[in-house]
Amino acid sequence: MSSGQRLAWASRTGAPLRRGARPQPGWRRSGPGRAFILFLWGVLLGALGPTGVGVAQEARGYAPDAFLDPTAARLFASAQDNWYGIDTSVVRYRAVIKQRIAAAIRTPLKDRTIYRNESAVRAFWDRDHDALIQVLGARAQHPGREQAKADENWDFLNDLTIDQPFEPGGDRLLFALGGDDPEEDITDPEREDFWFAHPLAQGADTLYRFQSGDTLTLSLPDGRRLLTVQLDVLPRVADVHRISGTLWIEPEEGALVRAVYRLSRELNVVRDIPDVREEDEAGEFDMVPGLLKPWTFEMSLVAIDYSLWEFKVWLPRSMRVEGEAAAGVLKFPVSMDLSYRIESVTTTDEVAQAPASGMQERHFESREEAMAFLATLLTDEHGIRYEPLTGLETRNNGRVTRYLLPEDRDILETSPHLPPPIWEDAPGFASEAELKEVVESLADLPPVPVQGVPWDVNWGWARHDLLRYNRVEGPAVGGQFEAELGSPLGPLGFRAKGFFGLGDLEPKARLSLERAGVKRTVTLGAYREIRPTDLQGRYLGLGNSLNALLFGRDDGEYFLATGGDLVWRPPQARRESYRVRFYAERHDDLDNHTDFALFRAFDEGGTFRENLEARVVEEGGGELHLRPWWGSDPLRAQGGLELYGHGAAWREPDSTATGEYARASAVARLALPLAQGRWRVGVEAGGGTTWGDAPPQREWFLGGPTTLRGYGASVLRGPSFLRGRLEVARVYSQAVTVSVFGDAGWAGVREDFATDELLYGAGLGASLLDGLIRFDLSHGLKGPDKTFRVDLYLDAIL
């Protein structure tokens, strides 16, 4: 469009033009792309929607203890005035907006991407007219999408997650995507909806304290430098309605330049949303199994940056959101990136000068004619031609948005305008180094106090981890008490969790204090509990419990541990890629106390094999577990390492016998796509050894679906081991795989290793969602212990 023309969105008679048709069902109300972005914004805007605007300077009356230093008071007053005096100088702007999203299912082995999306548009925003979006590109990846496209049941617009541009003149803390009410008091206790206490709103000084910090200097294109000052937002108490974070304020005008924050407390859907809480109290969720409770959302990071356009107006540059939603055992890490590249801005001053500059207006008989004219002007630098999308519009906050799309729709998925996936650095988005920097700034904030003692009690069916079944305890019923305590270190989570086995009639319990921070979680525990020899095997979880109860197959080896430990691991919203543990404990032997399995109730000779005969020792030591994983896209290469180190010293309590030992193991995993993702190859290889005198419960055990398929649990054991597996899988619809595999393994004394002592197994497998749920038919190929096995388990490499 030439600079001498301006489109007038009105007919020559001055009558308003006819609105377009209502959105089609496939566009606004369905589709994974639309559903996911609505879910994400629903969580964030429901939790974070701005709820009030600051009062004028003369009516402040701030709380006397709201500011920890005079600079903080001046910054807050300036920022509140700037927020209250909304800047409406922007008349129109044009910007390229890029957005990328990913959601995954979190498991101990890896995060599995179940949805990803990249979108790019050029937005034309006008204060007095409808918004226009030129769709440059849109693509998505999720299970079933390719099949839906092949069946012609897919609307390409479902892949577009950007349907409105930024509205200048609104709140900047969430890109003005939430509504606000200038008269609403955020301290009003009668509010029934879920609300967010905006740190610049009326009454915010009674909910937060503020502290000034470092300065940040921004370099502008003409060489000038702009000084901003850090204003820390410190909630008076930890509350799901309050944020904890930092605002960077330009002190002269009070403009918000950057914001980094998180919710000061995890959102529990039932506890913190009144409507849901009422439904729960009415018993509407009684049939939801404990496996899928509780429903929570941890918003771990929101980072927003603005830029000063031609030294006139502040407009958005980038936004990053990270969090983790959970429904019981299911955890879904989600992340979103948003980037704005401003191409032009018109202010009120420039409009006033427009007649002198020779600006020409062009009028159209209809909106369709104007859209068609725009489409002819917007052929881009890649030669892609556009056309108006007739009969479709979207509405947000009372504003209408219309669309231009490429004439060739297939270009959308391969458009050069599309950004790379969210796990790759790209221009315009926050880099990995910048994200680490903002996380550091959150970690530097002082701990948030806790008011009262929030607590919760569950037992049995109420949670997925409070019922279990094994050959030592028989059926075991558990209970858990959780409370949040205040301390000089900040909120501490207290947990008391116990089990009582109906077979052994023995109580077990663990007490723990946990400090969950931005960068790490530290837990101090005391316990008397049943312990499997391999904690990574999850033998006390749901899967092994069902196998034991139904089929008499308990793959764990157990001993009783009594003592205390200190554990250091990543923050709760991050995958557990490392774990450091120091402990002092006593080990006792455990015997079988049940022989019942539903489908083997009438077998002769017993149902369960005997449990490990553990050595009674008092032991102290430390463990280091590293589990890095690279890649979560099933269409690309993935790989990971599992490195384990363990050292300890022990003594027998009733004798003078003592000893010490060290153990180490390494397992490497690799999954490679072939033939454009239609085939995949998985390789896994590992080994470990022990030095010194280790008790039997510290040996390595092989057998079963996670180590050596085609054989029963603990078919091989010893101070050293080697194992490997290879499988080739055919992928269908990015969700289902069918594979053939082979396993090999050995365990024993490393000096006696011989290749002819290796055991081999082979079989057929099938899985859902990149190995999340795995089903195997396997058979051993060597030795007297070979058997035919059917296994259903979770978290496989393919």
Secondary structure, 3 states (H helix, E strand, C coil): CCCCEEEECCCCCCCCCCCCCCCCHHHHCCCHHHHHHHHHHHHHHHHHCCCCCCCCHHHCCCCCCCECCHHHHHHHHHHHHHHHCCCCCEEEEEEEEEEEEEEEEECCCCEEEEEEEEEEEEEEEECCCCEEEEEEEEEEECCCHHHHHHCCCCCHHHHCCCCCCCCCCCCCCCCCCCCCCCCCCCCCCCCCCCCCCCCCCCCHHHCEEEEEEEEEEEECCCCCEEEEEEEEEEECCCCCCCEEEEEEEECCCCEEEEEEEEECCCEEHHHHCHHHHHHHHCCCCCCCCHHHCCEEEEEEEEEEEEEEECCCEEEEEEEEEEEEEEECCEEEEEEEEEEEEEEEEEEHHHHHCCHHHCCEEEECCCHHHHHHHHHHHCCCCCCCCEEECCCCCEEECCEEEEEEEECCCCHHHHCCCCCCCCCCCCCCCCCHHHHHHHHHHHHCCCCCCCCCCCEEEEEHHHCCCCEEEECCCEEEEEEEEEEEECCCCCCEEEEEEEEEECCCCCEEEEEEEEEECCCCEEEEEEEEEEEECCHHHCCCCHHHHHHHHHHCCCCCCEEEEEEEEEEEECCCCCCCCEEEEEEEEEEECCCCCCCCCHHHCCCCCCCCCCCCCCCCEEEEEEEEEECCEECCCCCCCEEEEEEEEEEEEEECCCCCCEEEEEEEEEEEEEEEEECCCCEEEEEEEEEEEEEECCCHHHCEEECECCCECCCCCCCEEECEEEEEEEEEEEEECCCEEEEEEEEEEEEECHHHCCHHHCEEEEEEEEEECCCCEEEEEEEECCCCCCCEEEEEEECCCC
